[in-house]
Amino acid sequence: MKKGTLDRRIEFQRRQVTRDPSYGTSQETWVPYVKVWEQVQDVLPSRAESLDESVSIQRRPARIRTRFRTDVTADMRIIYAGRILQIIAGPVELGRRDGLEMMAEELSTEGHAP
């Protein structure tokens, strides 16, 4: 991957499960993992919308490329420019450890009365 194409700063976050010692319940939170330079491209059409049980779901997919890493997994999420993106495909290796590519998607829901 060329340095000039990695022009966006993003943050990977991972899930952390904590257990309450008093009640034995578990709580899931997202914690920062690493900040890296990446290439982010919105996929056209940049917005898709569907209706599921009276809830409007809007999707904004993006293709993300970075230098090769072994510690990025599909169960992480990405924070980019105030957006929260879930990794939906990948990460896959580009070339021979030249880089990683993944598809991520920002979801937003807006409820509508039936």
C-alpha positions in Angstrom: 0.0 0.0 0.0 1.3 3.4 -0.9 1.6 5.9 2.0 -0.2 8.7 0.1 -3.4 6.6 -0.3 -3.7 6.1 3.5 -5.0 9.5 4.3 -7.7 8.9 6.9 -7.2 8.4 10.6 -9.6 5.8 12.1 -9.9 3.9 15.3 -10.5 0.2 15.8 -12.5 -0.7 18.9 -13.0 -4.1 20.4 -15.6 -5.5 22.7 -14.9 -5.9 26.3 -17.1 -8.0 28.6 -17.0 -7.2 32.3 -18.8 -9.1 35.1 -20.4 -7.5 38.1 -19.1 -9.3 41.1 -22.1 -8.6 43.2 -24.8 -9.7 40.8 -23.0 -11.9 38.4 -24.3 -10.1 35.4 -22.1 -9.2 32.4 -21.9 -5.9 30.6 -20.5 -5.4 27.1 -18.7 -2.2 26.2 -16.5 -1.0 23.3 -12.9 0.0 24.2 -10.3 1.7 21.9 -7.9 -0.8 20.4 -5.6 1.0 17.9 -5.6 4.2 15.7 -4.2 3.8 12.2 -4.1 5.5 8.9 -6.4 4.0 6.3 -8.0 4.6 2.9 -11.8 4.9 3.3 -14.1 4.9 0.2 -17.8 5.1 0.4 -19.5 2.5 -1.8 -21.9 3.8 -4.4 -24.8 4.1 -4.0 -23.7 5.5 -0.8 -27.0 5.0 1.0 -29.5 2.1 1.0 -32.7 2.0 2.9 -35.0 -0.9 3.9 -38.0 -1.3 6.0 -38.2 -4.0 8.6 -41.1 -4.3 11.1 -41.9 -0.6 10.8 -38.3 0.5 11.4 -36.5 2.3 8.6 -32.9 1.1 8.4 -30.4 3.1 6.4 -27.0 1.6 5.5 -23.9 3.5 4.4 -21.3 0.9 3.3 -17.6 1.8 2.9 -14.5 0.0 1.7 -11.5 0.3 4.0 -7.9 -0.5 3.2 -4.9 -0.4 5.5 -1.4 -1.8 5.9 -1.3 -5.5 6.7 -2.0 -6.4 10.3 -2.7 -9.7 12.0 -4.6 -8.2 15.0 -7.7 -6.8 13.2 -10.7 -9.1 13.3 -14.2 -9.1 12.0 -15.7 -8.7 15.5 -14.3 -5.2 15.8 -15.8 -1.9 14.9 -14.4 1.3 13.4 -14.8 4.9 14.4 -14.3 7.3 11.5 -15.2 11.0 11.2 -17.9 10.7 13.9 -19.4 7.5 12.3 -19.6 4.1 13.9 -19.0 1.4 11.3 -19.4 -2.4 11.8 -17.1 -4.7 9.9 -19.4 -6.8 7.7 -16.9 -8.5 5.4 -13.2 -9.3 5.8 -10.7 -8.4 6.7 -8.9 -10.1 3.7 -5.3 -10.0 2.8 -4.3 -8.0 -0.3 -1.4 -9.4 -2.3 1.2 -11.1 -0.2 0.7 -9.2 3.1 0.7 -5.9 1.2 -2.5 -4.7 3.0 -5.9 -5.5 4.3 -9.3 -4.8 2.8 -12.7 -4.9 4.6 -16.2 -3.8 4.1 -17.8 -1.8 6.9 -21.3 -0.4 7.2 -22.8 2.4 9.2 -26.4 1.7 10.3 -28.9 4.2 11.4 -32.5 3.4 12.4 -35.5 5.7 12.6 -38.7 4.3 13.9 -42.0 5.1 12.1 -45.5 4.6 13.4 -47.3 1.8 11.6 
